[in-house]
Amino acid sequence: IVHKVVFDMATAGPKATDVHPMLQAVARYVNTLAKTGVPAANRKVAVVFHQGATDFIMTNEAYKARHEGQDNPNLSMMQALKKAGVDLRVCGQATLGRKIEPKDMMPEVQRDLWALTTIIALQQQGYVLIAP
């Protein structure tokens, strides 16, 4: 069985200094699949960042410039998820609205046209949507 799941990341975290709870849930899900013997090829997991979660895709330097010198608390978790095969996507409309330049984005994140089109396309490919 192939596990296809897309996590909708649309909200800022409850605490600006903590890793976002949804990213923690993604990590738990990926780790659970791995520990129960699901091969990496059968783990198709994506995270789509938009709305209040858009800034999470910024490099630490760019994030600090916008957030009063605070480090991006999600950076290392996102890098670990990418290493584990998770597909990280961001809404292009949100990056335009937030004036986030491509140079200010983590290289691990793919910028798509629009979060809605990405989520719909993934659902049409059989992904299950996990949204708050």
Salt bridges, closest charged atoms under 4 A:
ASP8 OD1 - HIS50 NE2 2.62
ASP55 OD2 - HIS67 NE2 2.72
ASP55 OD2 - ARG98 NH2 2.48
ASP71 OD1 - LYS64 NZ 3.59
ASP87 OD2 - ARG89 NE 2.81
ASP104 OD1 - LYS103 NZ 3.28
ASP112 OD2 - ARG89 NH1 2.67
